[in-house]
């Protein structure tokens, strides 16, 4: 093992060598090769996705740093910049990509062995965002939940999204739109759902919570990132700040500083109260991106990086089992459920799902959901918007055989009866394989290996590194979705072995075959024997 202190690390790629890692947002750019021109900086940004300072190659080499790095890849050279923490190169972590990743996992981020909430894998997730957007309310939430049951969707994790609350930081139901929030939660539980509440680390600067956190007392003073450092220093007794106005997608707000015990104490108390008073089963932790902590505002804990701040916020997800954490740096090996960042309702965005999901597994986040079906941008589902039902159904098919499936836009609103029937077929296919996916999640919790794998990972050295439109679930299920508008067939690369297709035919690999793929079909193959 070769180490470099904080500073610049350079490595020349071997001829033909290919690399994976850094961030799931760059799945389509992977593998990084001698022809790659690429740059990112995980010290300042996690690109709204899952990130880790890890690179593994198909030659069995691995590069690691426990802290975020800046990375430049060009001219066949990998250059990494670290502000803190040594950068390690292991020349013989294994003979291929899978062996290099397994070495990295057991050496640098061994799995805890704790399982995530298995309901994420046994049933589709429901999220109220696209249907209700900034108008979350008791009546429509209950109607949405019941409509799913009425149409054959089994109850699973149910997420009530942003604006259920009074304001950011005022974590109580808005009683203008929720007349009986506890009764609503009880009804959702009676339907069979586990209910998550959307939450974030921002506090509106005109709210009672903001004023309380500025004042003296157990949870007062020092809870926010600030615009200046008090001259009297950072001792807990003397730390008073001038809260910074931090920019995020909903404007500007104060941002909790998780290096200060007052922020941790107050936020933890709010979450405990939501569980106790309303029966919340967990939370959708949003807004923890590294970029929000990299706007140059001081924290109570000196020298704490933006990525470390993001990770401290993520620690609340770990303390609340069953929750979803949106994104962040350095969650490899932990039982954290995450989702890809919201993508637009386009075919190009659909083509990004598979490579980004595969990349998430290779930065140590196997429990990953592929956005929301049809994309997460709510404006695409408004009346009169350019909605494409074919795209929605092909997206549902990708979700059907991924680790998780999340419904937000209601199929019963946006699809015709004919297309609704095809959606139900995708849902039924999902449920047929759900027990296998639960078993895969349990295995990943023990081993740290991805649930969803690219062909190069499972069948190294056969020229599969550039295949980004197929994937394996575990070792024995090959999935080849249709990702092009209007396509009714597709080419499928079959790896070695005997593979039984969903139409009952059996093929021997390695081979390349052309299969019919009308809108009603998701081509997939199970390994025989």
C-alpha positions as CSV (number, residue, x, y, z in Angstrom):
1,X,0.0,0.0,0.0
2,X,1.3,3.4,-0.9
3,X,0.2,6.5,1.0
4,X,0.3,10.2,0.3
5,X,-0.2,12.9,2.9
6,X,-2.8,15.6,2.4
7,X,-2.0,17.3,-0.9
8,X,-1.7,16.1,-4.5
9,X,-1.8,12.4,-5.5
10,X,-1.1,11.4,-9.1
11,X,-1.5,8.0,-10.8
12,X,-1.0,7.0,-14.4
13,X,-3.5,4.6,-15.7
14,X,-2.3,1.3,-17.1
15,X,-2.9,0.8,-20.9
16,X,-6.6,0.0,-21.3
17,X,-7.4,0.4,-17.6
18,X,-10.9,1.4,-16.5
19,X,-12.0,3.0,-13.2
20,X,-15.3,3.5,-11.3
21,X,-16.1,5.6,-8.2
22,X,-16.3,9.0,-6.6
23,X,-20.0,9.8,-7.0
24,X,-23.2,8.2,-8.4
25,X,-24.0,11.3,-10.3
26,X,-21.3,10.4,-12.8
27,X,-22.5,6.9,-13.7
28,X,-22.8,7.7,-17.4
29,X,-19.2,9.0,-17.4
30,X,-17.9,5.7,-16.1
31,X,-15.7,3.9,-16.6
32,X,-13.0,6.5,-16.5
33,X,-10.4,5.6,-19.1
34,X,-7.3,7.1,-20.8
35,X,-9.7,9.0,-23.0
36,X,-11.6,10.6,-20.2
37,X,-11.6,14.3,-19.5
38,X,-13.3,14.8,-16.1
39,X,-13.2,17.0,-13.0
40,X,-15.2,17.2,-9.7
41,X,-14.6,18.4,-6.2
42,X,-16.2,16.4,-3.4
43,X,-14.9,18.8,-0.9
44,X,-17.4,21.4,-1.9
45,X,-20.2,19.4,-3.5
46,X,-21.7,15.9,-3.6
47,X,-23.7,16.7,-6.8
48,X,-27.0,15.9,-5.1
49,X,-26.0,12.3,-5.0
50,X,-24.0,9.7,-3.1
51,X,-20.2,10.3,-3.0
52,X,-17.1,8.7,-1.6
53,X,-13.3,9.2,-2.2
54,X,-12.9,5.8,-3.7
55,X,-11.8,4.6,-7.1
56,X,-11.6,0.9,-8.2
57,X,-10.2,-0.4,-11.5
58,X,-10.8,-3.5,-13.6
59,X,-7.1,-4.3,-13.0
60,X,-7.7,-4.7,-9.3
61,X,-6.3,-1.4,-8.2
62,X,-8.0,0.8,-5.6
63,X,-7.5,4.4,-4.4
64,X,-9.0,5.6,-1.1
65,X,-9.1,8.7,1.1
66,X,-11.4,9.0,4.2
67,X,-11.9,12.7,3.5
68,X,-13.5,14.3,0.4
69,X,-11.1,15.0,-2.5
70,X,-11.0,17.1,-5.6
71,X,-10.4,14.9,-8.7
72,X,-9.1,15.6,-12.2
73,X,-8.9,12.8,-14.8
74,X,-7.2,13.7,-18.1
75,X,-4.5,12.3,-20.4
76,X,-4.6,8.9,-18.8
77,X,-3.7,10.4,-15.3
78,X,-5.8,10.6,-12.1
79,X,-5.0,13.5,-9.9
80,X,-6.5,13.9,-6.5
81,X,-6.3,16.8,-4.1
82,X,-6.9,16.2,-0.3
83,X,-7.1,18.9,2.4
84,X,-7.0,16.3,5.1
85,X,-6.4,12.6,5.3
86,X,-4.0,10.3,3.5
87,X,-4.7,9.0,0.0
88,X,-3.9,5.3,-0.3
89,X,-3.2,3.3,-3.4
90,X,-3.4,-0.4,-3.3
91,X,-1.8,-1.9,-6.4
92,X,-3.0,-5.5,-5.8
93,X,-6.4,-5.2,-4.1
94,X,-7.5,-8.0,-6.4
95,X,-7.5,-9.1,-10.1
96,X,-10.6,-7.2,-11.2
97,X,-13.3,-4.6,-10.4
98,X,-15.3,-6.8,-8.0
99,X,-12.2,-8.0,-6.1
100,X,-10.9,-4.4,-5.8
101,X,-14.3,-3.2,-4.4
102,X,-14.6,-6.1,-2.0
103,X,-11.1,-5.3,-0.7
104,X,-12.0,-1.6,-0.3
105,X,-15.3,-2.5,1.5
106,X,-13.8,-4.8,4.1
107,X,-10.7,-2.6,4.6
108,X,-12.0,0.9,4.6
109,X,-15.8,0.8,5.1
110,X,-16.8,-2.6,6.4
111,X,-20.6,-3.1,6.6
112,X,-22.1,-2.8,10.0
113,X,-24.3,-5.8,9.4
114,X,-27.4,-3.9,10.3
115,X,-30.3,-4.3,7.8
116,X,-32.2,-1.3,6.4
117,X,-36.0,-1.3,6.7
118,X,-36.9,-4.3,4.5
119,X,-40.3,-2.8,3.6
120,X,-38.5,-0.6,1.1
121,X,-37.7,-3.7,-0.9
122,X,-40.8,-5.8,-0.4
123,X,-43.3,-3.2,-1.5
124,X,-43.2,0.0,-3.6
125,X,-42.6,3.3,-1.8
126,X,-45.2,6.1,-2.1
127,X,-44.4,9.7,-2.0
128,X,-47.0,12.5,-2.0
129,X,-44.7,15.2,-3.6
130,X,-45.7,15.2,-7.3
131,X,-49.5,14.9,-6.6
132,X,-49.7,17.5,-3.9
133,X,-46.4,19.5,-4.2
134,X,-46.6,22.6,-1.9
135,X,-50.2,21.8,-1.0
136,X,-49.9,18.8,1.3
137,X,-53.2,18.3,3.2
138,X,-55.0,15.6,5.2
139,X,-57.9,14.9,2.8
140,X,-55.8,14.5,-0.3
141,X,-53.1,12.4,1.5
142,X,-55.6,9.9,2.7
143,X,-57.3,9.8,-0.8
144,X,-53.9,9.2,-2.4
145,X,-53.1,6.4,0.0
146,X,-56.5,4.7,-0.5
147,X,-56.3,5.0,-4.3
148,X,-53.1,3.0,-4.3
149,X,-54.7,0.2,-2.3
150,X,-57.8,0.3,-4.5
151,X,-55.6,-0.2,-7.6
152,X,-53.7,-3.2,-6.2
153,X,-50.5,-1.4,-4.9
154,X,-49.5,-3.2,-1.7
155,X,-48.9,-0.9,1.3
156,X,-45.2,0.0,2.0
157,X,-43.3,3.0,3.1
158,X,-45.4,6.2,2.7
159,X,-43.7,9.6,2.6
160,X,-45.6,12.8,3.3
161,X,-43.5,15.5,1.6
162,X,-42.7,19.2,2.1
163,X,-45.3,21.7,3.4
164,X,-47.1,19.3,5.9
165,X,-45.4,21.6,8.5
166,X,-46.1,25.1,9.6
167,X,-42.7,26.4,8.4
168,X,-39.1,25.2,8.0
169,X,-38.1,24.5,11.6
170,X,-41.7,24.6,12.8
171,X,-42.1,20.9,12.9
172,X,-45.8,20.7,13.6
173,X,-48.6,19.9,11.2
174,X,-50.2,23.0,9.7
175,X,-53.6,22.9,11.3
176,X,-55.2,24.9,8.4
177,X,-54.7,21.8,6.3
178,X,-54.6,19.0,8.9
179,X,-57.6,19.0,11.2
180,X,-56.6,15.7,12.9
181,X,-53.0,14.8,12.0
182,X,-52.8,12.1,14.7
183,X,-56.0,10.6,13.3
184,X,-54.6,10.8,9.8
185,X,-51.5,9.0,10.8
186,X,-53.5,6.3,12.6
187,X,-55.6,5.8,9.4
188,X,-52.4,5.4,7.3
189,X,-51.1,2.9,9.8
190,X,-54.4,1.0,9.7
191,X,-54.0,0.8,5.9
192,X,-50.7,-1.0,6.4
193,X,-48.3,1.9,5.7
194,X,-45.2,3.0,7.6
195,X,-45.2,6.8,7.4
196,X,-42.3,9.1,6.9
197,X,-42.4,12.9,7.3
198,X,-40.3,15.1,5.1
199,X,-37.8,17.1,7.1
200,X,-34.7,19.4,6.5
201,X,-32.0,21.2,8.5
202,X,-33.2,24.7,7.5
203,X,-35.1,27.1,9.8
204,X,-37.1,30.0,8.5
205,X,-35.6,33.2,9.8
206,X,-38.9,34.7,10.8
207,X,-40.2,31.7,12.8
208,X,-40.7,31.1,16.5
209,X,-38.2,28.2,16.3
210,X,-35.5,30.6,14.9
211,X,-36.1,33.1,17.7
212,X,-36.0,30.4,20.3
213,X,-32.8,29.0,18.9
214,X,-31.2,32.5,19.2
215,X,-32.1,33.0,22.8
216,X,-30.6,31.6,26.0
217,X,-31.5,28.3,27.4
218,X,-30.9,24.6,26.8
219,X,-31.2,24.8,23.0
220,X,-30.4,28.4,22.4
221,X,-27.4,30.2,21.0
222,X,-25.0,28.7,18.5
223,X,-27.3,26.3,16.7
224,X,-26.7,27.9,13.2
225,X,-23.9,28.5,10.8
226,X,-22.9,32.1,11.3
227,X,-21.6,35.1,9.4
228,X,-18.8,35.8,11.8
229,X,-16.9,34.2,14.7
230,X,-17.3,35.8,18.1
231,X,-14.1,37.3,19.3
232,X,-14.4,35.5,22.6
233,X,-13.8,32.1,20.9
234,X,-15.7,28.9,20.4
235,X,-16.1,27.7,24.0
236,X,-19.6,26.5,24.4
237,X,-20.4,29.0,27.1
238,X,-19.4,32.0,25.0
239,X,-20.4,30.9,21.5
240,X,-23.0,33.3,20.2
241,X,-23.4,33.8,16.5
242,X,-25.0,36.0,13.8
243,X,-26.9,33.4,11.8
244,X,-26.1,33.2,8.1
245,X,-28.7,33.4,5.4
246,X,-27.9,30.3,3.5
247,X,-29.2,29.8,-0.1
248,X,-31.1,26.7,-1.0
249,X,-33.9,25.7,-3.4
250,X,-36.6,27.3,-1.3
251,X,-34.9,30.6,-0.9
252,X,-32.7,31.6,2.1
253,X,-32.9,30.3,5.6
254,X,-30.7,29.7,8.7
255,X,-28.9,26.3,8.6
256,X,-28.4,24.1,11.6
257,X,-24.8,23.7,12.6
258,X,-24.5,20.0,13.7
259,X,-21.1,20.6,15.3
260,X,-22.9,22.5,18.1
261,X,-24.7,20.4,20.7
262,X,-27.6,22.9,20.9
263,X,-28.5,22.1,17.2
264,X,-28.2,18.3,17.8
265,X,-30.2,18.5,21.0
266,X,-33.0,20.7,19.5
267,X,-33.3,18.7,16.3
268,X,-33.2,15.4,18.0
269,X,-36.0,16.5,20.4
270,X,-38.2,17.6,17.5
271,X,-37.9,14.3,15.8
272,X,-38.6,12.4,19.0
273,X,-41.7,14.5,19.5
274,X,-43.0,13.8,16.0
275,X,-42.7,10.1,16.7
276,X,-44.2,10.4,20.2
277,X,-47.1,12.7,19.4
278,X,-48.1,11.7,15.9
279,X,-46.7,8.2,15.4
280,X,-44.2,9.0,12.7
281,X,-42.2,5.9,11.8
282,X,-39.3,7.8,10.4
283,X,-38.3,10.7,8.2
284,X,-37.3,11.7,4.7
285,X,-34.1,13.6,5.5
286,X,-33.8,16.2,2.7
287,X,-31.5,19.2,2.2
288,X,-28.3,17.8,3.6
289,X,-26.1,18.4,0.5
290,X,-22.5,19.3,1.0
291,X,-23.0,22.5,-1.1
292,X,-25.2,24.0,1.5
293,X,-22.4,23.8,4.0
294,X,-19.7,25.0,1.6
295,X,-20.9,28.7,1.2
296,X,-18.1,29.9,3.5
297,X,-20.0,30.4,6.8
298,X,-18.2,29.5,10.0
299,X,-19.4,26.6,12.2
300,X,-18.9,26.1,16.0
301,X,-16.6,23.2,15.4
302,X,-13.4,24.7,13.8
303,X,-12.0,23.0,10.8
304,X,-15.1,20.9,10.1
305,X,-15.4,20.3,6.4
306,X,-18.7,20.8,4.5
307,X,-18.8,17.0,3.8
308,X,-18.4,16.3,7.5
309,X,-21.2,18.7,8.3
310,X,-23.4,16.8,5.8
311,X,-22.4,13.5,7.4
312,X,-23.3,14.8,10.9
313,X,-26.8,15.6,9.6
314,X,-27.0,12.1,8.1
315,X,-26.2,10.7,11.5
316,X,-29.8,11.6,12.4
317,X,-31.0,9.2,9.7
318,X,-28.9,6.5,11.3
319,X,-30.5,7.3,14.7
320,X,-33.9,7.0,13.1
321,X,-34.1,3.5,11.5
322,X,-36.4,3.2,8.6
323,X,-35.7,6.7,7.3
324,X,-34.6,7.8,3.9
325,X,-31.5,10.1,3.6
326,X,-31.3,12.0,0.3
327,X,-27.6,12.2,-0.3
328,X,-24.2,12.9,1.2
329,X,-20.6,12.0,1.5
330,X,-19.2,8.9,3.2
331,X,-22.2,6.6,4.0
332,X,-20.5,3.5,2.6
333,X,-21.1,0.3,4.7
334,X,-24.1,1.8,6.6
335,X,-27.8,0.7,6.4
336,X,-28.9,4.0,4.9
337,X,-31.7,4.0,2.2
338,X,-31.1,6.7,-0.4
339,X,-32.6,7.8,-3.7
340,X,-31.1,9.3,-6.9
341,X,-31.6,13.0,-7.3
342,X,-34.8,14.2,-9.0
343,X,-34.5,13.8,-12.7
344,X,-36.5,15.5,-15.5
345,X,-39.3,13.7,-17.4
346,X,-37.1,13.0,-20.5
347,X,-35.7,10.0,-22.3
348,X,-32.2,11.1,-21.7
349,X,-32.8,11.2,-17.9
350,X,-34.3,7.7,-18.1
351,X,-31.1,6.5,-19.7
352,X,-29.1,7.9,-16.8
353,X,-30.9,5.8,-14.2
354,X,-29.1,2.5,-14.7
355,X,-25.5,3.9,-14.8
356,X,-26.1,6.1,-11.8
357,X,-27.7,3.3,-9.8
358,X,-24.7,1.0,-10.7
359,X,-22.3,3.8,-9.6
360,X,-24.1,4.1,-6.3
361,X,-23.3,0.5,-5.5
362,X,-19.7,1.2,-6.3
363,X,-19.5,4.1,-3.8
364,X,-20.8,1.8,-1.1
365,X,-24.5,2.7,-1.2
366,X,-26.3,-0.5,-2.3
367,X,-29.7,0.5,-0.8
368,X,-30.6,2.9,-3.6
369,X,-33.8,3.9,-5.3
370,X,-33.9,5.2,-8.9
371,X,-35.7,8.6,-8.4
372,X,-39.5,8.6,-8.8
373,X,-41.3,6.8,-11.6
374,X,-41.4,9.2,-14.6
375,X,-39.0,11.6,-13.0
376,X,-39.1,13.8,-9.9
377,X,-39.8,17.2,-11.5
378,X,-43.4,18.0,-10.5
379,X,-44.0,20.5,-13.3
380,X,-43.9,17.8,-15.9
381,X,-47.1,16.3,-14.4
382,X,-49.2,19.5,-14.3
383,X,-52.2,19.7,-16.6
384,X,-51.0,20.8,-20.1
385,X,-47.4,19.8,-19.5
386,X,-45.7,17.6,-22.2
387,X,-46.3,14.3,-20.5
388,X,-45.2,11.1,-22.3
389,X,-47.1,7.9,-21.1
390,X,-44.6,5.7,-22.9
391,X,-41.7,7.2,-21.0
392,X,-43.6,6.8,-17.7
393,X,-44.2,3.1,-18.4
394,X,-40.6,2.4,-19.4
395,X,-39.5,4.2,-16.3
396,X,-41.8,2.0,-14.2
397,X,-40.2,-1.1,-15.8
398,X,-36.7,0.1,-14.8
399,X,-38.0,0.6,-11.3
400,X,-39.7,-2.8,-11.2
401,X,-36.5,-4.8,-11.1
402,X,-34.3,-2.3,-9.4
403,X,-33.6,-2.6,-5.6
404,X,-36.5,-0.2,-4.9
405,X,-39.5,1.3,-6.7
406,X,-41.0,4.7,-5.8
407,X,-44.4,6.0,-7.0
408,X,-45.2,9.7,-6.7
409,X,-47.2,10.8,-9.8
410,X,-50.4,8.8,-9.6
411,X,-50.7,6.3,-12.5
412,X,-54.4,6.5,-12.0
413,X,-54.4,10.2,-12.9
414,X,-51.8,10.4,-15.6
415,X,-52.3,7.2,-17.6
416,X,-55.2,5.9,-19.7
417,X,-57.0,2.7,-18.6
418,X,-55.0,0.7,-21.2
419,X,-51.7,2.1,-19.9
420,X,-52.8,1.6,-16.3
421,X,-53.1,-2.1,-17.1
422,X,-49.5,-2.1,-18.3
423,X,-48.4,-0.3,-15.1
424,X,-50.1,-3.0,-13.0
425,X,-48.2,-5.6,-15.0
426,X,-44.9,-3.9,-14.0
427,X,-46.1,-3.8,-10.4
428,X,-47.0,-7.5,-10.4
429,X,-43.6,-8.3,-11.9
430,X,-42.0,-6.3,-9.1
431,X,-43.9,-8.2,-6.4
432,X,-43.0,-11.5,-7.9
433,X,-39.3,-10.8,-7.4
434,X,-39.7,-8.8,-4.1
435,X,-38.7,-11.8,-1.8
436,X,-35.5,-12.1,-3.8
437,X,-34.8,-8.4,-3.4
438,X,-35.3,-8.6,0.3
439,X,-32.8,-11.5,0.5
440,X,-30.4,-9.4,-1.6
441,X,-30.8,-6.5,0.8
442,X,-30.0,-8.8,3.7
443,X,-26.9,-10.1,2.0
444,X,-25.7,-6.6,1.1
445,X,-26.0,-5.6,4.7
446,X,-23.6,-8.4,5.6
447,X,-21.2,-8.2,2.7
448,X,-21.3,-4.6,1.5
449,X,-21.6,-5.7,-2.1
450,X,-24.0,-3.9,-4.5
451,X,-27.5,-5.4,-4.9
452,X,-27.5,-4.1,-8.5
453,X,-24.3,-4.8,-10.5
454,X,-22.9,-4.1,-13.9
455,X,-21.8,-6.9,-16.1
456,X,-18.1,-6.1,-15.7
457,X,-18.5,-6.5,-11.9
458,X,-20.0,-10.0,-12.3
459,X,-18.2,-11.2,-15.4
460,X,-14.8,-9.5,-15.5
461,X,-12.5,-9.3,-18.5
462,X,-15.1,-10.0,-21.2
463,X,-15.4,-6.6,-22.6
464,X,-18.6,-5.6,-20.7
465,X,-17.3,-2.4,-19.1
466,X,-19.1,-0.1,-21.4
467,X,-22.5,-1.8,-21.1
468,X,-24.8,0.8,-19.3
469,X,-28.3,-0.2,-20.4
470,X,-28.4,-3.7,-18.7
471,X,-27.8,-4.7,-15.1
472,X,-27.8,-7.7,-12.8
473,X,-29.7,-8.0,-9.6
474,X,-27.4,-10.2,-7.6
475,X,-25.9,-12.9,-9.7
476,X,-28.8,-14.6,-11.4
477,X,-31.3,-11.9,-12.7
478,X,-30.3,-10.0,-15.9
479,X,-32.5,-7.0,-16.7
480,X,-32.5,-5.3,-20.1
481,X,-35.1,-2.4,-20.2
482,X,-36.1,-0.4,-23.2
483,X,-34.7,3.1,-23.0
484,X,-35.5,4.5,-26.4
485,X,-38.8,6.1,-27.4
486,X,-40.7,4.1,-29.9
487,X,-38.4,1.1,-29.7
488,X,-40.1,-2.3,-29.9
489,X,-37.0,-4.4,-29.8
490,X,-33.5,-4.3,-28.4
491,X,-30.1,-5.9,-28.4
492,X,-29.2,-7.9,-25.3
493,X,-25.7,-9.0,-24.3
494,X,-25.9,-12.3,-22.5
495,X,-23.0,-13.2,-20.3
496,X,-21.7,-16.8,-19.9
497,X,-24.3,-19.3,-18.7
498,X,-27.7,-20.5,-19.6
499,X,-30.4,-17.9,-19.3
500,X,-34.2,-18.3,-19.4
501,X,-36.0,-15.3,-20.8
502,X,-39.3,-13.9,-19.5
503,X,-41.0,-15.4,-22.6
504,X,-39.8,-18.9,-21.7
505,X,-37.1,-19.3,-24.2
506,X,-33.6,-20.3,-23.0
507,X,-30.4,-18.9,-24.4
508,X,-26.8,-19.9,-23.9
509,X,-24.2,-17.2,-23.4
510,X,-21.9,-15.5,-24.0
511,X,-24.0,-14.2,-26.9
512,X,-25.7,-11.2,-28.3
513,X,-29.4,-11.5,-29.2
514,X,-32.2,-9.3,-30.5
515,X,-35.4,-9.6,-28.6
516,X,-38.9,-8.2,-29.2
517,X,-39.8,-5.6,-26.6
518,X,-43.2,-4.0,-27.1
519,X,-44.4,-1.6,-24.5
520,X,-46.0,-4.5,-22.6
521,X,-42.6,-6.2,-22.1
522,X,-39.6,-5.7,-19.9
523,X,-37.0,-8.2,-21.2
524,X,-35.3,-10.0,-18.3
525,X,-33.5,-13.3,-17.9
526,X,-32.9,-15.7,-15.0
527,X,-29.8,-17.8,-14.9
528,X,-30.6,-21.5,-15.1
529,X,-28.7,-23.9,-12.9
